[in-house]
Amino acid sequence: MEVFLKILLIVFSVGLIAVVLLQKGKSAGLSGAISGGAEHLFGKQKARGLDLLLQRLTVVLAVGFFILSLSVAYLVKS
């Protein structure tokens, strides 16, 4: 069980890092390459939808990472 939770924690952490890097920052970051093409093809509404999806996914992954971190810490301590 502990090994499974640790593997899941690694998956969540890599996913969280990837989603944060894909988000648009003040300088348009890495997501400028992706949303720039989508904005050109589909207009600005689709690009905003992509940013909203990335924000929601970040929240879900962050909450999951937090819960898994606490769970793994509890299991290791016990």
Phi and psi restraints in degrees (range 20) as a CNS / XPLOR table:
assign (resid 1 and name C) (resid 2 and name N)
       (resid 2 and name CA) (resid 2 and name C) 1.0 -65.3 20.0 2
assign (resid 2 and name N) (resid 2 and name CA)
       (resid 2 and name C) (resid 3 and name N) 1.0 -39.5 20.0 2
assign (resid 2 and name C) (resid 3 and name N)
       (resid 3 and name CA) (resid 3 and name C) 1.0 -65.8 20.0 2
assign (resid 3 and name N) (resid 3 and name CA)
       (resid 3 and name C) (resid 4 and name N) 1.0 -41.9 20.0 2
assign (resid 3 and name C) (resid 4 and name N)
       (resid 4 and name CA) (resid 4 and name C) 1.0 -61.1 20.0 2
assign (resid 4 and name N) (resid 4 and name CA)
       (resid 4 and name C) (resid 5 and name N) 1.0 -43.4 20.0 2
assign (resid 4 and name C) (resid 5 and name N)
       (resid 5 and name CA) (resid 5 and name C) 1.0 -66.5 20.0 2
assign (resid 5 and name N) (resid 5 and name CA)
       (resid 5 and name C) (resid 6 and name N) 1.0 -35.8 20.0 2
assign (resid 5 and name C) (resid 6 and name N)
       (resid 6 and name CA) (resid 6 and name C) 1.0 -67.2 20.0 2
assign (resid 6 and name N) (resid 6 and name CA)
       (resid 6 and name C) (resid 7 and name N) 1.0 -40.3 20.0 2
assign (resid 6 and name C) (resid 7 and name N)
       (resid 7 and name CA) (resid 7 and name C) 1.0 -65.0 20.0 2
assign (resid 7 and name N) (resid 7 and name CA)
       (resid 7 and name C) (resid 8 and name N) 1.0 -42.4 20.0 2
assign (resid 7 and name C) (resid 8 and name N)
       (resid 8 and name CA) (resid 8 and name C) 1.0 -63.3 20.0 2
assign (resid 8 and name N) (resid 8 and name CA)
       (resid 8 and name C) (resid 9 and name N) 1.0 -37.2 20.0 2
assign (resid 8 and name C) (resid 9 and name N)
       (resid 9 and name CA) (resid 9 and name C) 1.0 -64.4 20.0 2
assign (resid 9 and name N) (resid 9 and name CA)
       (resid 9 and name C) (resid 10 and name N) 1.0 -39.9 20.0 2
assign (resid 9 and name C) (resid 10 and name N)
       (resid 10 and name CA) (resid 10 and name C) 1.0 -64.7 20.0 2
assign (resid 10 and name N) (resid 10 and name CA)
       (resid 10 and name C) (resid 11 and name N) 1.0 -41.9 20.0 2
assign (resid 10 and name C) (resid 11 and name N)
       (resid 11 and name CA) (resid 11 and name C) 1.0 -62.6 20.0 2
assign (resid 11 and name N) (resid 11 and name CA)
       (resid 11 and name C) (resid 12 and name N) 1.0 -43.7 20.0 2
assign (resid 11 and name C) (resid 12 and name N)
       (resid 12 and name CA) (resid 12 and name C) 1.0 -64.3 20.0 2
assign (resid 12 and name N) (resid 12 and name CA)
       (resid 12 and name C) (resid 13 and name N) 1.0 -40.3 20.0 2
assign (resid 12 and name C) (resid 13 and name N)
       (resid 13 and name CA) (resid 13 and name C) 1.0 -68.1 20.0 2
assign (resid 13 and name N) (resid 13 and name CA)
       (resid 13 and name C) (resid 14 and name N) 1.0 -41.4 20.0 2
assign (resid 13 and name C) (resid 14 and name N)
       (resid 14 and name CA) (resid 14 and name C) 1.0 -65.8 20.0 2
assign (resid 14 and name N) (resid 14 and name CA)
       (resid 14 and name C) (resid 15 and name N) 1.0 -41.5 20.0 2
assign (resid 14 and name C) (resid 15 and name N)
       (resid 15 and name CA) (resid 15 and name C) 1.0 -62.9 20.0 2
assign (resid 15 and name N) (resid 15 and name CA)
       (resid 15 and name C) (resid 16 and name N) 1.0 -40.6 20.0 2
assign (resid 15 and name C) (resid 16 and name N)
       (resid 16 and name CA) (resid 16 and name C) 1.0 -64.9 20.0 2
assign (resid 16 and name N) (resid 16 and name CA)
       (resid 16 and name C) (resid 17 and name N) 1.0 -42.5 20.0 2
assign (resid 16 and name C) (resid 17 and name N)
       (resid 17 and name CA) (resid 17 and name C) 1.0 -61.7 20.0 2
assign (resid 17 and name N) (resid 17 and name CA)
       (resid 17 and name C) (resid 18 and name N) 1.0 -44.7 20.0 2
assign (resid 17 and name C) (resid 18 and name N)
       (resid 18 and name CA) (resid 18 and name C) 1.0 -63.3 20.0 2
assign (resid 18 and name N) (resid 18 and name CA)
       (resid 18 and name C) (resid 19 and name N) 1.0 -44.0 20.0 2
assign (resid 18 and name C) (resid 19 and name N)
       (resid 19 and name CA) (resid 19 and name C) 1.0 -67.0 20.0 2
assign (resid 19 and name N) (resid 19 and name CA)
       (resid 19 and name C) (resid 20 and name N) 1.0 -39.0 20.0 2
assign (resid 19 and name C) (resid 20 and name N)
       (resid 20 and name CA) (resid 20 and name C) 1.0 -65.5 20.0 2
assign (resid 20 and name N) (resid 20 and name CA)
       (resid 20 and name C) (resid 21 and name N) 1.0 -39.4 20.0 2
assign (resid 20 and name C) (resid 21 and name N)
       (resid 21 and name CA) (resid 21 and name C) 1.0 -68.4 20.0 2
assign (resid 21 and name N) (resid 21 and name CA)
       (resid 21 and name C) (resid 22 and name N) 1.0 -27.3 20.0 2
assign (resid 21 and name C) (resid 22 and name N)
       (resid 22 and name CA) (resid 22 and name C) 1.0 -79.7 20.0 2
assign (resid 22 and name N) (resid 22 and name CA)
       (resid 22 and name C) (resid 23 and name N) 1.0 -16.4 20.0 2
assign (resid 22 and name C) (resid 23 and name N)
       (resid 23 and name CA) (resid 23 and name C) 1.0 -71.2 20.0 2
assign (resid 23 and name N) (resid 23 and name CA)
       (resid 23 and name C) (resid 24 and name N) 1.0 150.5 20.0 2
assign (resid 23 and name C) (resid 24 and name N)
       (resid 24 and name CA) (resid 24 and name C) 1.0 -77.7 20.0 2
assign (resid 24 and name N) (resid 24 and name CA)
       (resid 24 and name C) (resid 25 and name N) 1.0 127.7 20.0 2
assign (resid 24 and name C) (resid 25 and name N)
       (resid 25 and name CA) (resid 25 and name C) 1.0 -104.1 20.0 2
assign (resid 25 and name N) (resid 25 and name CA)
       (resid 25 and name C) (resid 26 and name N) 1.0 -163.4 20.0 2
assign (resid 25 and name C) (resid 26 and name N)
       (resid 26 and name CA) (resid 26 and name C) 1.0 -65.0 20.0 2
assign (resid 26 and name N) (resid 26 and name CA)
       (resid 26 and name C) (resid 27 and name N) 1.0 -31.5 20.0 2
assign (resid 26 and name C) (resid 27 and name N)
       (resid 27 and name CA) (resid 27 and name C) 1.0 -104.3 20.0 2
assign (resid 27 and name N) (resid 27 and name CA)
       (resid 27 and name C) (resid 28 and name N) 1.0 16.0 20.0 2
assign (resid 27 and name C) (resid 28 and name N)
       (resid 28 and name CA) (resid 28 and name C) 1.0 73.9 20.0 2
assign (resid 28 and name N) (resid 28 and name CA)
       (resid 28 and name C) (resid 29 and name N) 1.0 -5.5 20.0 2
assign (resid 28 and name C) (resid 29 and name N)
       (resid 29 and name CA) (resid 29 and name C) 1.0 37.1 20.0 2
assign (resid 29 and name N) (resid 29 and name CA)
       (resid 29 and name C) (resid 30 and name N) 1.0 -148.9 20.0 2
assign (resid 29 and name C) (resid 30 and name N)
       (resid 30 and name CA) (resid 30 and name C) 1.0 -74.1 20.0 2
assign (resid 30 and name N) (resid 30 and name CA)
       (resid 30 and name C) (resid 31 and name N) 1.0 -26.6 20.0 2
assign (resid 30 and name C) (resid 31 and name N)
       (resid 31 and name CA) (resid 31 and name C) 1.0 -71.7 20.0 2
assign (resid 31 and name N) (resid 31 and name CA)
       (resid 31 and name C) (resid 32 and name N) 1.0 -15.8 20.0 2
assign (resid 31 and name C) (resid 32 and name N)
       (resid 32 and name CA) (resid 32 and name C) 1.0 -61.3 20.0 2
assign (resid 32 and name N) (resid 32 and name CA)
       (resid 32 and name C) (resid 33 and name N) 1.0 -34.0 20.0 2
assign (resid 32 and name C) (resid 33 and name N)
       (resid 33 and name CA) (resid 33 and name C) 1.0 -68.3 20.0 2
assign (resid 33 and name N) (resid 33 and name CA)
       (resid 33 and name C) (resid 34 and name N) 1.0 -36.0 20.0 2
assign (resid 33 and name C) (resid 34 and name N)
       (resid 34 and name CA) (resid 34 and name C) 1.0 -83.3 20.0 2
assign (resid 34 and name N) (resid 34 and name CA)
       (resid 34 and name C) (resid 35 and name N) 1.0 -52.9 20.0 2
assign (resid 34 and name C) (resid 35 and name N)
       (resid 35 and name CA) (resid 35 and name C) 1.0 -74.2 20.0 2
assign (resid 35 and name N) (resid 35 and name CA)
       (resid 35 and name C) (resid 36 and name N) 1.0 -21.4 20.0 2
assign (resid 35 and name C) (resid 36 and name N)
       (resid 36 and name CA) (resid 36 and name C) 1.0 -63.0 20.0 2
assign (resid 36 and name N) (resid 36 and name CA)
       (resid 36 and name C) (resid 37 and name N) 1.0 -42.8 20.0 2
assign (resid 36 and name C) (resid 37 and name N)
       (resid 37 and name CA) (resid 37 and name C) 1.0 -69.1 20.0 2
assign (resid 37 and name N) (resid 37 and name CA)
       (resid 37 and name C) (resid 38 and name N) 1.0 -39.9 20.0 2
assign (resid 37 and name C) (resid 38 and name N)
       (resid 38 and name CA) (resid 38 and name C) 1.0 -66.8 20.0 2
assign (resid 38 and name N) (resid 38 and name CA)
       (resid 38 and name C) (resid 39 and name N) 1.0 -37.3 20.0 2
assign (resid 38 and name C) (resid 39 and name N)
       (resid 39 and name CA) (resid 39 and name C) 1.0 -65.2 20.0 2
assign (resid 39 and name N) (resid 39 and name CA)
       (resid 39 and name C) (resid 40 and name N) 1.0 -37.8 20.0 2
assign (resid 39 and name C) (resid 40 and name N)
       (resid 40 and name CA) (resid 40 and name C) 1.0 -68.4 20.0 2
assign (resid 40 and name N) (resid 40 and name CA)
       (resid 40 and name C) (resid 41 and name N) 1.0 -41.0 20.0 2
assign (resid 40 and name C) (resid 41 and name N)
       (resid 41 and name CA) (resid 41 and name C) 1.0 -80.5 20.0 2
assign (resid 41 and name N) (resid 41 and name CA)
       (resid 41 and name C) (resid 42 and name N) 1.0 -42.4 20.0 2
assign (resid 41 and name C) (resid 42 and name N)
       (resid 42 and name CA) (resid 42 and name C) 1.0 -111.7 20.0 2
assign (resid 42 and name N) (resid 42 and name CA)
       (resid 42 and name C) (resid 43 and name N) 1.0 -4.9 20.0 2
assign (resid 42 and name C) (resid 43 and name N)
       (resid 43 and name CA) (resid 43 and name C) 1.0 92.2 20.0 2
assign (resid 43 and name N) (resid 43 and name CA)
       (resid 43 and name C) (resid 44 and name N) 1.0 174.9 20.0 2
assign (resid 43 and name C) (resid 44 and name N)
       (resid 44 and name CA) (resid 44 and name C) 1.0 -69.9 20.0 2
assign (resid 44 and name N) (resid 44 and name CA)
       (resid 44 and name C) (resid 45 and name N) 1.0 -26.5 20.0 2
assign (resid 44 and name C) (resid 45 and name N)
       (resid 45 and name CA) (resid 45 and name C) 1.0 -61.8 20.0 2
assign (resid 45 and name N) (resid 45 and name CA)
       (resid 45 and name C) (resid 46 and name N) 1.0 -41.2 20.0 2
assign (resid 45 and name C) (resid 46 and name N)
       (resid 46 and name CA) (resid 46 and name C) 1.0 -67.5 20.0 2
assign (resid 46 and name N) (resid 46 and name CA)
       (resid 46 and name C) (resid 47 and name N) 1.0 -36.8 20.0 2
assign (resid 46 and name C) (resid 47 and name N)
       (resid 47 and name CA) (resid 47 and name C) 1.0 -65.7 20.0 2
assign (resid 47 and name N) (resid 47 and name CA)
       (resid 47 and name C) (resid 48 and name N) 1.0 -38.2 20.0 2
assign (resid 47 and name C) (resid 48 and name N)
       (resid 48 and name CA) (resid 48 and name C) 1.0 -66.3 20.0 2
assign (resid 48 and name N) (resid 48 and name CA)
       (resid 48 and name C) (resid 49 and name N) 1.0 -36.4 20.0 2
assign (resid 48 and name C) (resid 49 and name N)
       (resid 49 and name CA) (resid 49 and name C) 1.0 -64.2 20.0 2
assign (resid 49 and name N) (resid 49 and name CA)
       (resid 49 and name C) (resid 50 and name N) 1.0 -38.0 20.0 2
assign (resid 49 and name C) (resid 50 and name N)
       (resid 50 and name CA) (resid 50 and name C) 1.0 -65.6 20.0 2
assign (resid 50 and name N) (resid 50 and name CA)
       (resid 50 and name C) (resid 51 and name N) 1.0 -41.9 20.0 2
assign (resid 50 and name C) (resid 51 and name N)
       (resid 51 and name CA) (resid 51 and name C) 1.0 -64.5 20.0 2
assign (resid 51 and name N) (resid 51 and name CA)
       (resid 51 and name C) (resid 52 and name N) 1.0 -39.4 20.0 2
assign (resid 51 and name C) (resid 52 and name N)
       (resid 52 and name CA) (resid 52 and name C) 1.0 -65.4 20.0 2
assign (resid 52 and name N) (resid 52 and name CA)
       (resid 52 and name C) (resid 53 and name N) 1.0 -41.4 20.0 2
assign (resid 52 and name C) (resid 53 and name N)
       (resid 53 and name CA) (resid 53 and name C) 1.0 -62.0 20.0 2
assign (resid 53 and name N) (resid 53 and name CA)
       (resid 53 and name C) (resid 54 and name N) 1.0 -43.3 20.0 2
assign (resid 53 and name C) (resid 54 and name N)
       (resid 54 and name CA) (resid 54 and name C) 1.0 -65.2 20.0 2
assign (resid 54 and name N) (resid 54 and name CA)
       (resid 54 and name C) (resid 55 and name N) 1.0 -36.9 20.0 2
assign (resid 54 and name C) (resid 55 and name N)
       (resid 55 and name CA) (resid 55 and name C) 1.0 -65.6 20.0 2
assign (resid 55 and name N) (resid 55 and name CA)
       (resid 55 and name C) (resid 56 and name N) 1.0 -44.2 20.0 2
assign (resid 55 and name C) (resid 56 and name N)
       (resid 56 and name CA) (resid 56 and name C) 1.0 -66.9 20.0 2
assign (resid 56 and name N) (resid 56 and name CA)
       (resid 56 and name C) (resid 57 and name N) 1.0 -39.2 20.0 2
assign (resid 56 and name C) (resid 57 and name N)
       (resid 57 and name CA) (resid 57 and name C) 1.0 -65.6 20.0 2
assign (resid 57 and name N) (resid 57 and name CA)
       (resid 57 and name C) (resid 58 and name N) 1.0 -35.1 20.0 2
assign (resid 57 and name C) (resid 58 and name N)
       (resid 58 and name CA) (resid 58 and name C) 1.0 -63.2 20.0 2
assign (resid 58 and name N) (resid 58 and name CA)
       (resid 58 and name C) (resid 59 and name N) 1.0 -43.3 20.0 2
assign (resid 58 and name C) (resid 59 and name N)
       (resid 59 and name CA) (resid 59 and name C) 1.0 -63.4 20.0 2
assign (resid 59 and name N) (resid 59 and name CA)
       (resid 59 and name C) (resid 60 and name N) 1.0 -44.5 20.0 2
assign (resid 59 and name C) (resid 60 and name N)
       (resid 60 and name CA) (resid 60 and name C) 1.0 -63.1 20.0 2
assign (resid 60 and name N) (resid 60 and name CA)
       (resid 60 and name C) (resid 61 and name N) 1.0 -46.0 20.0 2
assign (resid 60 and name C) (resid 61 and name N)
       (resid 61 and name CA) (resid 61 and name C) 1.0 -67.0 20.0 2
assign (resid 61 and name N) (resid 61 and name CA)
       (resid 61 and name C) (resid 62 and name N) 1.0 -36.5 20.0 2
assign (resid 61 and name C) (resid 62 and name N)
       (resid 62 and name CA) (resid 62 and name C) 1.0 -66.8 20.0 2
assign (resid 62 and name N) (resid 62 and name CA)
       (resid 62 and name C) (resid 63 and name N) 1.0 -42.7 20.0 2
assign (resid 62 and name C) (resid 63 and name N)
       (resid 63 and name CA) (resid 63 and name C) 1.0 -65.2 20.0 2
assign (resid 63 and name N) (resid 63 and name CA)
       (resid 63 and name C) (resid 64 and name N) 1.0 -43.6 20.0 2
assign (resid 63 and name C) (resid 64 and name N)
       (resid 64 and name CA) (resid 64 and name C) 1.0 -62.3 20.0 2
assign (resid 64 and name N) (resid 64 and name CA)
       (resid 64 and name C) (resid 65 and name N) 1.0 -41.2 20.0 2
assign (resid 64 and name C) (resid 65 and name N)
       (resid 65 and name CA) (resid 65 and name C) 1.0 -62.4 20.0 2
assign (resid 65 and name N) (resid 65 and name CA)
       (resid 65 and name C) (resid 66 and name N) 1.0 -42.7 20.0 2
assign (resid 65 and name C) (resid 66 and name N)
       (resid 66 and name CA) (resid 66 and name C) 1.0 -63.4 20.0 2
assign (resid 66 and name N) (resid 66 and name CA)
       (resid 66 and name C) (resid 67 and name N) 1.0 -47.2 20.0 2
assign (resid 66 and name C) (resid 67 and name N)
       (resid 67 and name CA) (resid 67 and name C) 1.0 -64.8 20.0 2
assign (resid 67 and name N) (resid 67 and name CA)
       (resid 67 and name C) (resid 68 and name N) 1.0 -42.9 20.0 2
assign (resid 67 and name C) (resid 68 and name N)
       (resid 68 and name CA) (resid 68 and name C) 1.0 -65.7 20.0 2
assign (resid 68 and name N) (resid 68 and name CA)
       (resid 68 and name C) (resid 69 and name N) 1.0 -37.6 20.0 2
assign (resid 68 and name C) (resid 69 and name N)
       (resid 69 and name CA) (resid 69 and name C) 1.0 -62.0 20.0 2
assign (resid 69 and name N) (resid 69 and name CA)
       (resid 69 and name C) (resid 70 and name N) 1.0 -44.5 20.0 2
assign (resid 69 and name C) (resid 70 and name N)
       (resid 70 and name CA) (resid 70 and name C) 1.0 -64.7 20.0 2
assign (resid 70 and name N) (resid 70 and name CA)
       (resid 70 and name C) (resid 71 and name N) 1.0 -39.6 20.0 2
assign (resid 70 and name C) (resid 71 and name N)
       (resid 71 and name CA) (resid 71 and name C) 1.0 -65.0 20.0 2
assign (resid 71 and name N) (resid 71 and name CA)
       (resid 71 and name C) (resid 72 and name N) 1.0 -45.2 20.0 2
assign (resid 71 and name C) (resid 72 and name N)
       (resid 72 and name CA) (resid 72 and name C) 1.0 -65.6 20.0 2
assign (resid 72 and name N) (resid 72 and name CA)
       (resid 72 and name C) (resid 73 and name N) 1.0 -41.4 20.0 2
assign (resid 72 and name C) (resid 73 and name N)
       (resid 73 and name CA) (resid 73 and name C) 1.0 -62.3 20.0 2
assign (resid 73 and name N) (resid 73 and name CA)
       (resid 73 and name C) (resid 74 and name N) 1.0 -40.4 20.0 2
assign (resid 73 and name C) (resid 74 and name N)
       (resid 74 and name CA) (resid 74 and name C) 1.0 -65.6 20.0 2
assign (resid 74 and name N) (resid 74 and name CA)
       (resid 74 and name C) (resid 75 and name N) 1.0 -42.5 20.0 2
assign (resid 74 and name C) (resid 75 and name N)
       (resid 75 and name CA) (resid 75 and name C) 1.0 -68.7 20.0 2
assign (resid 75 and name N) (resid 75 and name CA)
       (resid 75 and name C) (resid 76 and name N) 1.0 -36.8 20.0 2
assign (resid 75 and name C) (resid 76 and name N)
       (resid 76 and name CA) (resid 76 and name C) 1.0 -69.3 20.0 2
assign (resid 76 and name N) (resid 76 and name CA)
       (resid 76 and name C) (resid 77 and name N) 1.0 -37.7 20.0 2
assign (resid 76 and name C) (resid 77 and name N)
       (resid 77 and name CA) (resid 77 and name C) 1.0 -70.0 20.0 2
assign (resid 77 and name N) (resid 77 and name CA)
       (resid 77 and name C) (resid 78 and name N) 1.0 -33.8 20.0 2
